[in-house]
Amino acid sequence: MTQYSSHDWRKNTDDAVVVDTNSATLKVNDCIVRFTHPKSLKTEEVDVSRLIRVFCNNQDSHRRSVK
């Protein structure tokens, strides 16, 4: 296991994986999401572990918007 600092969220997602429809798996900490921002039309990149962190932190306060 990689050593993460105490404030690094990736320590919580070290065993998480991304699974596609063909059952291929990728480690979450090694993946990014690349997309075009709908307002600025710029290409953005976000770590998948960051998306998990945002989801977990906002799940209770934004229960209606998180599905």
C-alpha positions in Angstrom: 0.0 0.0 0.0 1.2 3.5 -0.8 1.9 5.8 2.1 -0.5 8.8 2.0 -0.4 11.8 4.2 -3.1 12.2 6.9 -5.1 14.7 4.8 -4.9 12.8 1.5 -8.4 11.4 0.7 -6.8 8.7 -1.6 -6.0 6.7 1.5 -9.7 6.0 1.8 -10.1 4.9 -1.8 -6.9 2.7 -2.1 -8.9 -0.5 -2.6 -11.7 1.1 -4.7 -12.0 0.1 -8.4 -13.8 1.3 -11.5 -15.6 -1.4 -13.4 -16.8 -1.0 -17.0 -19.6 -2.9 -18.7 -17.0 -5.5 -19.9 -15.9 -6.2 -16.3 -12.5 -4.6 -16.8 -11.3 -3.0 -13.6 -9.1 0.0 -12.9 -7.8 1.3 -9.6 -9.6 4.5 -8.6 -6.5 6.3 -7.5 -4.9 5.8 -10.9 -7.9 7.1 -12.9 -9.1 10.5 -14.0 -12.3 11.7 -15.6 -11.8 14.0 -18.7 -14.8 16.0 -19.9 -15.8 19.2 -21.5 -17.2 21.7 -19.0 -20.7 22.6 -20.2 -20.5 26.3 -19.4 -16.9 27.2 -20.2 -16.4 24.5 -22.9 -12.9 23.8 -21.6 -11.6 20.3 -21.2 -11.4 19.5 -17.5 -9.7 16.6 -15.6 -10.8 15.4 -12.2 -9.4 12.5 -10.1 -11.9 9.8 -9.6 -10.9 9.7 -5.9 -11.9 13.4 -5.7 -15.3 12.6 -7.1 -15.8 10.0 -4.4 -14.8 12.5 -1.8 -17.2 15.1 -3.0 -20.0 12.5 -3.2 -19.4 11.3 0.4 -19.1 14.8 1.8 -22.3 16.1 0.0 -24.5 13.0 0.3 -26.3 14.1 3.5 -26.6 17.8 2.8 -27.7 17.4 -0.8 -29.7 14.2 -0.5 -32.1 15.1 -3.4 -29.3 15.9 -5.9 -27.1 12.8 -5.2 -28.4 9.6 -6.7 
